Amino acid sequence: MAKSHDTLAYRLSLILTKLNSGERFTAIELSDEFNVSIRTIQRDIKERLSYIPIQKNGDYYSMESYALGKLSFEDIKNFATLSGIKSLYPSLSNEFITDILNAKLNSAYLIKNQGFEDISLKKEWFEMLSAAIVKNSPVNFEYKEKNRTVNPYKLVNNNSIWYLLADENDKLKTFTFSKIQKFRWEDDIKIFTPKKEFLVQIVKNDTNWFSNELIEVTLQIDNEAKEYFTRKDILANQKILEQNENHFIISTKISYDDEILKLVKYWIPYIKIVKPQYLKEKLNDSLKGYLLK
């Protein structure tokens, strides 16, 4: 599936690049170039690129003159990314895609590790929250039975779950989007000035979560899983402390217990927690609970 997404993103990005640079082409020409059917090219233009101002003269397609050169290389890259991971988004209406393609709105998102969470029931809140992030506008909602007014900075997709990264009472916090209730946003009534220190922290923070208090964890991983952990940036700040012919030991820093517990459960029996001790016990208790069910 990922390969087909990559192929689609590649083809649409090249078509978009051609249009943006003022090229003219026919469906037959593109069909030959990309080795796909004419019907596929027509679908690309009429459906997947329907929000782009494309004109047709005879058999030739081209961009409307007023839009020529308006898309930057980053816009095109953003579109390619969106095409490849579009299942992450709760809505793919033309209006929403147009907004995401906008370089400014695209800064509202941070996707860490591809995954999927069905939040379609809160599609409208998701889109309103995206707009609030772009407009630097506070939002209000209920979270863990407490009313919150926050300054939203980023929507983060981490290990298949969407989170809101926001400033509450001068502290950068993480809120699970699906647990947000009674969301309210009064468009443009108030705005806030993003704090430079928070923006820097968001850019530089290489943990999978955002927190001021990090927990150092040591893991022992069998060599059978070594390629996965060394080839992909699975664990933030990971350092190899020791390795032999059977396993290797690494250290990492996390912000929440579940951040590492979910990973360890997924990789059992190839991985075990060395320390801290309380995490080992928490994992054991959880596994015992599963066995008793």
C-alpha positions as CSV (number, residue, x, y, z in Angstrom):
1,M,0.0,0.0,0.0
2,A,2.8,2.4,0.9
3,K,4.4,1.8,-2.5
4,S,1.2,2.7,-4.4
5,H,0.9,5.9,-2.3
6,D,4.5,6.8,-3.1
7,T,3.9,6.2,-6.8
8,L,0.8,8.3,-6.8
9,A,2.5,11.1,-4.9
10,Y,5.4,11.0,-7.3
11,R,3.2,11.2,-10.4
12,L,0.9,13.9,-9.1
13,S,3.9,15.9,-7.9
14,L,5.5,15.8,-11.4
15,I,2.2,16.8,-13.0
16,L,1.9,19.6,-10.6
17,T,5.4,20.7,-11.3
18,K,4.7,20.7,-15.1
19,L,1.6,22.8,-14.6
20,N,3.3,25.2,-12.3
21,S,6.1,25.8,-14.7
22,G,3.7,26.6,-17.6
23,E,4.0,23.3,-19.6
24,R,1.1,22.1,-21.8
25,F,0.4,18.4,-22.3
26,T,-2.3,15.9,-23.3
27,A,-3.6,12.9,-21.4
28,I,-2.0,10.6,-24.0
29,E,1.4,12.2,-23.4
30,L,1.2,11.8,-19.7
31,S,-0.1,8.3,-20.0
32,D,3.0,7.3,-22.1
33,E,5.3,9.1,-19.7
34,F,4.1,7.5,-16.5
35,N,3.1,4.2,-18.1
36,V,-0.5,4.3,-16.8
37,S,-3.9,4.3,-18.6
38,I,-5.4,7.4,-20.1
39,R,-8.3,7.0,-17.7
40,T,-5.9,7.2,-14.7
41,I,-4.5,10.4,-16.0
42,Q,-8.0,11.8,-16.5
43,R,-8.8,10.9,-13.0
44,D,-5.6,12.6,-11.7
45,I,-6.7,15.8,-13.4
46,K,-10.4,15.8,-12.9
47,E,-10.5,14.4,-9.3
48,R,-7.1,14.4,-7.6
49,L,-6.1,17.8,-8.9
50,S,-9.6,19.2,-9.2
51,Y,-8.9,22.2,-6.9
52,I,-6.0,23.3,-9.1
53,P,-7.0,26.0,-11.7
54,I,-6.4,23.8,-14.8
55,Q,-7.7,24.9,-18.2
56,K,-8.2,22.7,-21.3
57,N,-7.8,23.9,-24.8
58,G,-8.6,21.1,-27.2
59,D,-6.7,18.1,-26.0
60,Y,-4.1,20.1,-24.0
61,Y,-4.1,20.8,-20.3
62,S,-2.3,23.8,-18.7
63,M,-2.4,26.0,-15.6
64,E,-4.5,29.1,-15.7
65,S,-2.2,32.1,-16.3
66,Y,-3.0,33.8,-13.0
67,A,-1.8,30.8,-11.1
68,L,1.5,30.1,-12.9
69,G,4.5,29.9,-10.7
70,K,2.5,30.5,-7.5
71,L,3.4,27.1,-6.0
72,S,6.8,26.8,-4.4
73,F,8.9,23.7,-4.3
74,E,7.8,23.2,-0.7
75,D,4.2,23.4,-1.7
76,I,4.7,20.6,-4.2
77,K,6.6,18.5,-1.7
78,N,3.8,19.1,0.8
79,F,1.3,17.8,-1.7
80,A,3.4,14.7,-2.4
81,T,3.6,14.0,1.4
82,L,-0.2,14.5,1.7
83,S,-0.9,12.1,-1.1
84,G,1.3,9.5,0.4
85,I,-0.1,9.7,4.0
86,K,-3.6,11.0,3.3
87,S,-5.2,8.3,5.5
88,L,-3.9,10.2,8.5
89,Y,-6.3,13.0,7.9
90,P,-9.9,12.9,8.9
91,S,-11.2,14.7,5.8
92,L,-10.0,15.0,2.2
93,S,-12.6,17.4,0.9
94,N,-11.2,19.7,-1.8
95,E,-11.5,22.7,0.6
96,F,-9.4,20.9,3.3
97,I,-6.8,19.7,0.8
98,T,-6.5,23.2,-0.5
99,D,-5.8,24.5,3.0
100,I,-3.3,21.9,3.8
101,L,-1.4,22.6,0.6
102,N,-1.1,26.2,1.8
103,A,2.4,26.4,3.2
104,K,1.2,28.4,6.2
105,L,-1.5,26.0,7.2
106,N,0.7,23.0,6.7
107,S,2.9,24.3,9.6
108,A,0.0,23.3,11.9
109,Y,1.0,19.6,11.6
110,L,3.8,17.5,12.8
111,I,3.6,13.8,11.9
112,K,6.0,11.5,13.9
113,N,5.8,7.9,12.7
114,Q,3.1,7.1,10.2
115,G,-0.1,5.6,11.5
116,F,-3.8,5.9,11.4
117,E,-6.5,6.9,13.9
118,D,-10.1,7.3,12.9
119,I,-11.2,10.7,14.1
120,S,-13.8,11.3,11.4
121,L,-16.5,11.9,14.1
122,K,-14.5,15.0,15.2
123,K,-13.6,16.1,11.6
124,E,-15.1,19.6,12.1
125,W,-13.2,20.1,15.4
126,F,-10.0,19.0,13.8
127,E,-10.4,21.5,10.9
128,M,-11.3,24.3,13.3
129,L,-8.4,23.5,15.5
130,S,-6.1,23.5,12.4
131,A,-7.4,27.0,11.5
132,A,-6.9,28.2,15.1
133,I,-3.3,27.1,15.0
134,V,-2.7,29.0,11.9
135,K,-4.4,32.2,13.2
136,N,-2.7,32.0,16.6
137,S,-6.1,32.0,18.2
138,P,-6.9,30.4,21.6
139,V,-9.4,27.6,21.9
140,N,-11.5,26.2,24.7
141,F,-12.5,22.6,25.5
142,E,-13.1,20.1,28.3
143,Y,-10.3,17.6,29.0
144,K,-10.2,15.1,31.9
145,E,-13.4,16.7,33.3
146,K,-11.7,20.1,33.5
147,N,-12.4,23.2,31.4
148,R,-9.3,24.4,29.5
149,T,-8.4,27.5,27.6
150,V,-5.2,27.0,25.6
151,N,-3.0,28.5,22.9
152,P,-2.6,25.8,20.2
153,Y,0.8,25.3,18.6
154,K,0.7,22.0,16.7
155,L,-1.3,18.9,15.9
156,V,1.1,15.9,16.3
157,N,0.5,12.4,14.9
158,N,2.6,10.1,17.1
159,N,2.5,6.4,16.7
160,S,-1.0,6.5,15.0
161,I,-2.6,8.8,17.6
162,W,-3.3,12.5,17.1
163,Y,-2.3,15.0,19.9
164,L,-2.6,18.7,20.4
165,L,0.5,20.5,21.5
166,A,-0.7,23.7,23.3
167,D,0.3,26.3,25.9
168,E,-1.8,26.2,29.0
169,N,-0.9,28.7,31.7
170,D,2.6,29.2,30.2
171,K,3.4,25.5,30.1
172,L,3.7,23.5,26.9
173,K,1.4,20.5,27.2
174,T,0.2,17.5,25.2
175,F,-3.5,16.7,24.9
176,T,-4.9,13.5,23.2
177,F,-7.2,14.9,20.5
178,S,-9.8,12.1,20.7
179,K,-10.3,12.8,24.5
180,I,-11.1,16.5,23.9
181,Q,-14.7,17.3,24.6
182,K,-17.0,20.3,24.1
183,F,-14.5,22.0,21.8
184,R,-15.2,25.8,21.2
185,W,-13.4,28.3,19.1
186,E,-14.5,31.9,18.6
187,D,-12.8,32.7,15.3
188,D,-10.6,35.8,15.3
189,I,-12.0,37.3,18.5
190,K,-8.6,36.8,20.2
191,I,-5.1,36.1,19.1
192,F,-1.9,35.2,20.9
193,T,1.7,35.7,20.2
194,P,3.6,32.4,20.0
195,K,6.4,32.1,22.4
196,K,9.8,31.8,20.8
197,E,11.0,29.4,23.5
198,F,8.1,27.0,22.7
199,L,8.7,27.2,19.0
200,V,12.4,26.4,19.5
201,Q,11.4,23.5,21.8
202,I,9.0,22.1,19.3
203,V,11.6,22.2,16.5
204,K,14.5,20.8,18.6
205,N,12.7,18.4,20.8
206,D,13.5,15.0,19.5
207,T,11.5,13.0,22.0
208,N,8.3,11.4,20.8
209,W,6.4,13.5,23.3
210,F,6.8,17.0,24.7
211,S,7.6,17.4,28.4
212,N,10.0,19.2,30.6
213,E,10.7,16.1,32.7
214,L,12.3,13.2,30.8
215,I,12.6,9.6,32.1
216,E,15.8,7.7,31.2
217,V,15.1,4.1,30.1
218,T,17.5,1.2,29.4
219,L,16.3,-1.6,27.1
220,Q,17.8,-4.9,26.1
221,I,16.9,-5.9,22.5
222,D,17.6,-9.2,20.7
223,N,19.8,-8.9,17.6
224,E,16.9,-10.3,15.6
225,A,15.2,-6.9,15.9
226,K,18.4,-4.9,15.7
227,E,18.0,-3.8,12.1
228,Y,14.6,-2.3,12.8
229,F,15.8,-0.2,15.7
230,T,19.0,0.9,14.1
231,R,17.6,1.5,10.6
232,K,14.6,3.6,11.8
233,D,14.6,6.4,14.3
234,I,12.2,4.6,16.6
235,L,13.4,5.8,19.9
236,A,14.4,9.4,20.6
237,N,17.9,10.1,21.8
238,Q,18.7,6.4,21.6
239,K,22.3,5.4,22.4
240,I,23.8,2.0,22.1
241,L,25.5,1.2,25.5
242,E,26.6,-2.4,24.9
243,Q,26.3,-5.1,22.3
244,N,27.3,-8.7,21.8
245,E,26.4,-11.6,19.6
246,N,23.0,-12.1,21.2
247,H,21.6,-8.7,22.0
248,F,22.4,-5.0,22.4
249,I,21.5,-2.6,25.2
250,I,20.3,1.0,24.5
251,S,19.2,4.0,26.5
252,T,16.5,6.4,25.6
253,K,14.6,9.3,27.2
254,I,10.8,9.4,27.4
255,S,8.2,11.6,28.8
256,Y,5.4,9.2,29.6
257,D,5.4,5.5,30.8
258,D,3.0,4.4,28.0
259,E,5.3,5.8,25.4
260,I,7.8,2.9,26.0
261,L,5.4,0.3,27.4
262,K,3.4,0.2,24.1
263,L,6.6,-0.3,22.1
264,V,7.9,-3.0,24.4
265,K,4.6,-4.9,24.4
266,Y,4.6,-4.8,20.6
267,W,8.1,-6.3,20.4
268,I,7.8,-9.0,23.1
269,P,9.7,-11.3,23.3
270,Y,12.6,-9.5,21.5
271,I,12.8,-6.6,24.0
272,K,12.9,-6.2,27.8
273,I,13.1,-3.3,30.1
274,V,16.4,-3.2,32.1
275,K,15.6,-0.1,34.1
276,P,13.9,1.8,35.8
277,Q,12.6,-0.9,38.0
278,Y,9.1,0.6,38.4
279,L,8.6,0.3,34.6
280,K,9.6,-3.3,34.7
281,E,7.0,-4.0,37.4
282,K,4.4,-2.0,35.6
283,L,4.9,-4.0,32.4
284,N,4.8,-7.3,34.3
285,D,1.6,-6.3,36.1
286,S,0.0,-5.4,32.8
287,L,1.0,-8.7,31.2
288,K,-0.3,-10.6,34.2
289,G,-3.6,-8.8,33.8
290,Y,-3.9,-9.9,30.2
291,L,-3.3,-13.5,31.2
292,L,-6.0,-13.4,33.8
293,K,-8.7,-12.2,31.4
